[in-house]
Amino acid sequence: EVQYRMNEEIAEFSNNEFYGGRLKADESVKDHTLADLIDADLSEEDIKPLIFIDTAGKDGFSERRRKGSTSIENPGEARLVREIVKHMLELGMKPVEIAVISPYEDQVALIRRMVQVDGLEIKTVDGFQGREKEIVIVSFVRSNRSGDIGFLRDLRRLNVSLTRAKRKLILIGDSETLRSDGCYRNLIDLVKRRNGYRKLG
């Protein structure tokens, strides 16, 4: 089965975890990166197709539930998304080439309030099914001492989150919380092996 969307480093985890290794990246996409789209001098960090930014232990990155809401938000992750979007636009990416997705509606609403850029899509994972963008930023939101990841355990949603990006996928999450689930643990370990793991300084 040939896929015509993702750099093969982005596709690797879903291919192994959900597709039994059957997905092959077409030659036209397997090595494509932001360097093919932007004339500017890009750093290796900008070109890297798969990044996980670990917020574990950082002040201001705990999840919270707004009064009367059944959803969850994470203000620290929302601020980090804003910084990343700003950086990508400064590199010369167009807003329509970037998407921000999160499993939680309250996080989507918070990011929409904080990142007001015409043409930039900010949606729930479910709302972005079947879509694709050059760059996708995923905010996982969950960050708590008990390792509770709630409906992040729905691996269908995880698969959708990981397979929307063509050239760059940036994952933001608390590894200590997410690692309570074996699938997320495997994901973080794979990103580490591919040298895409970043501990938030």
C-alpha positions as CSV (number, residue, x, y, z in Angstrom):
1,E,0.0,0.0,0.0
2,V,1.6,3.3,-1.1
3,Q,0.9,6.6,0.6
4,Y,1.5,9.9,-1.1
5,R,1.3,12.3,1.8
6,M,3.9,11.9,4.5
7,N,7.6,12.0,4.8
8,E,8.5,8.4,5.8
9,E,9.8,9.4,9.2
10,I,6.4,10.9,10.0
11,A,4.6,7.8,8.7
12,E,6.9,5.3,10.5
13,F,5.1,5.0,13.8
14,S,1.6,4.6,12.4
15,N,2.9,2.2,9.8
16,N,4.4,0.0,12.4
17,E,1.7,0.4,15.1
18,F,-1.5,0.5,13.1
19,Y,-0.8,-0.8,9.6
20,G,1.5,-3.8,10.2
21,G,4.3,-2.3,8.2
22,R,2.2,-2.4,5.0
23,L,2.5,1.4,4.2
24,K,5.2,2.4,1.8
25,A,6.0,6.1,1.1
26,D,6.0,7.0,-2.5
27,E,9.4,8.2,-3.8
28,S,7.8,11.7,-4.4
29,V,7.1,12.2,-0.7
30,K,9.4,9.9,1.3
31,D,12.1,12.5,1.9
32,H,10.2,15.7,1.4
33,T,10.8,18.4,4.1
34,L,10.2,22.1,4.6
35,A,13.5,22.8,2.8
36,D,11.7,22.0,-0.5
37,L,9.1,24.8,0.2
38,I,11.2,27.6,1.7
39,D,14.1,29.5,0.1
40,A,15.4,30.7,3.5
41,D,18.3,29.1,5.2
42,L,16.7,26.6,7.5
43,S,18.2,25.1,10.6
44,E,18.4,21.3,11.0
45,E,15.7,21.7,13.6
46,D,13.4,23.4,11.1
47,I,14.0,20.6,8.5
48,K,13.5,17.7,10.9
49,P,10.2,16.0,10.0
50,L,9.2,14.6,13.4
51,I,9.6,16.4,16.8
52,F,8.2,15.7,20.2
53,I,8.5,18.6,22.7
54,D,8.3,17.2,26.2
55,T,6.7,19.6,28.8
56,A,7.1,17.2,31.8
57,G,7.8,19.0,35.0
58,K,7.5,22.5,33.6
59,D,5.6,25.1,35.5
60,G,2.5,26.3,33.8
61,F,2.0,23.2,31.8
62,S,-0.5,21.3,33.9
63,E,-3.9,20.5,32.5
64,R,-7.0,22.2,33.9
65,R,-10.7,21.9,33.6
66,R,-12.8,25.1,33.3
67,K,-15.7,25.4,35.7
68,G,-18.8,23.7,34.3
69,S,-16.8,22.1,31.4
70,T,-16.3,18.4,30.6
71,S,-13.3,19.2,28.4
72,I,-9.7,20.1,29.4
73,E,-7.2,22.8,28.4
74,N,-3.5,23.3,28.9
75,P,-2.5,27.0,28.8
76,G,1.3,26.3,28.7
77,E,0.8,24.1,25.6
78,A,-1.3,26.8,24.0
79,R,1.4,29.4,24.5
80,L,4.0,27.0,23.1
81,V,1.8,26.5,20.0
82,R,1.6,30.2,19.5
83,E,5.4,30.5,19.6
84,I,5.8,27.6,17.1
85,V,3.2,29.1,14.7
86,K,5.0,32.5,14.9
87,H,8.3,30.9,14.1
88,M,6.9,28.9,11.1
89,L,5.3,32.1,9.7
90,E,8.6,34.0,10.1
91,L,10.4,31.2,8.1
92,G,8.0,32.0,5.2
93,M,5.3,29.3,5.6
94,K,1.8,30.4,4.8
95,P,-1.0,30.1,7.4
96,V,-2.9,27.8,5.0
97,E,0.0,25.4,5.1
98,I,-0.2,24.9,8.9
99,A,-2.8,23.2,11.1
100,V,-3.0,22.9,14.9
101,I,-5.0,20.0,16.2
102,S,-5.9,18.8,19.7
103,P,-8.2,16.1,21.0
104,Y,-9.9,18.5,23.4
105,E,-12.4,21.1,22.4
106,D,-11.5,23.5,25.2
107,Q,-7.9,23.4,24.1
108,V,-8.9,24.2,20.5
109,A,-11.0,27.1,21.8
110,L,-8.1,28.4,24.0
111,I,-5.6,28.2,21.1
112,R,-8.1,30.0,18.8
113,R,-8.2,32.9,21.2
114,M,-4.5,33.0,21.6
115,V,-3.5,32.5,17.9
116,Q,-5.6,34.6,15.7
117,V,-4.1,34.2,12.2
118,D,-6.2,34.3,9.1
119,G,-6.1,31.0,7.1
120,L,-4.6,29.0,10.0
121,E,-6.8,26.0,10.9
122,I,-7.1,25.1,14.5
123,K,-9.4,22.1,15.0
124,T,-10.2,19.0,17.1
125,V,-8.6,15.8,15.8
126,D,-12.1,14.5,14.9
127,G,-12.7,17.8,12.9
128,F,-9.5,17.3,10.9
129,Q,-10.1,13.7,9.8
130,G,-9.3,13.1,6.1
131,R,-7.4,16.4,5.9
132,E,-3.7,17.2,5.4
133,K,-1.3,20.1,5.8
134,E,2.4,20.7,5.2
135,I,2.9,21.3,9.0
136,V,0.8,19.9,11.8
137,I,1.2,20.8,15.4
138,V,-0.5,18.5,17.9
139,S,-1.3,19.5,21.5
140,F,-2.0,16.4,23.6
141,V,-3.1,18.5,26.7
142,R,-3.0,15.8,29.4
143,S,-0.5,16.6,32.2
144,N,-1.2,15.2,35.7
145,R,0.5,13.3,38.4
146,S,-1.8,10.2,38.1
147,G,-0.9,9.4,34.5
148,D,-4.6,9.8,33.5
149,I,-4.8,10.3,29.7
150,G,-8.6,10.0,29.4
151,F,-9.8,9.5,25.8
152,L,-6.3,9.9,24.4
153,R,-6.4,6.1,24.9
154,D,-8.6,6.1,21.7
155,L,-5.8,5.0,19.4
156,R,-7.9,5.7,16.3
157,R,-7.7,9.4,17.3
158,L,-3.9,9.1,17.9
159,N,-3.5,7.6,14.4
160,V,-5.5,10.4,12.8
161,S,-3.3,13.0,14.8
162,L,-0.1,11.4,13.5
163,T,-1.0,11.0,9.9
164,R,-2.2,14.6,8.8
165,A,1.3,16.2,8.3
166,K,3.1,16.0,5.0
167,R,6.5,17.5,5.8
168,K,6.6,18.3,9.5
169,L,4.8,16.9,12.6
170,I,5.4,18.6,16.0
171,L,4.0,16.8,19.0
172,I,3.6,18.7,22.3
173,G,3.0,16.7,25.5
174,D,4.0,15.6,29.0
175,S,5.9,12.4,28.6
176,E,5.5,11.4,32.2
177,T,1.7,11.5,31.9
178,L,1.6,10.0,28.3
179,R,4.0,7.1,29.1
180,S,1.3,5.5,31.3
181,D,0.0,4.1,28.0
182,G,2.2,1.7,26.1
183,C,1.3,3.1,22.7
184,Y,2.4,6.6,23.6
185,R,5.5,5.2,25.3
186,N,6.4,3.5,22.0
187,L,5.8,6.7,20.2
188,I,8.0,8.8,22.4
189,D,10.7,6.1,22.3
190,L,10.6,6.1,18.4
191,V,10.9,9.9,18.3
192,K,14.0,9.6,20.6
193,R,15.6,7.0,18.3
194,R,15.0,9.4,15.4
195,N,16.6,12.3,17.3
196,G,13.4,14.3,17.4
197,Y,12.9,14.4,21.2
198,R,13.2,17.8,22.8
199,K,12.9,18.5,26.5
200,L,11.5,21.9,27.0
201,G,14.2,24.0,28.5
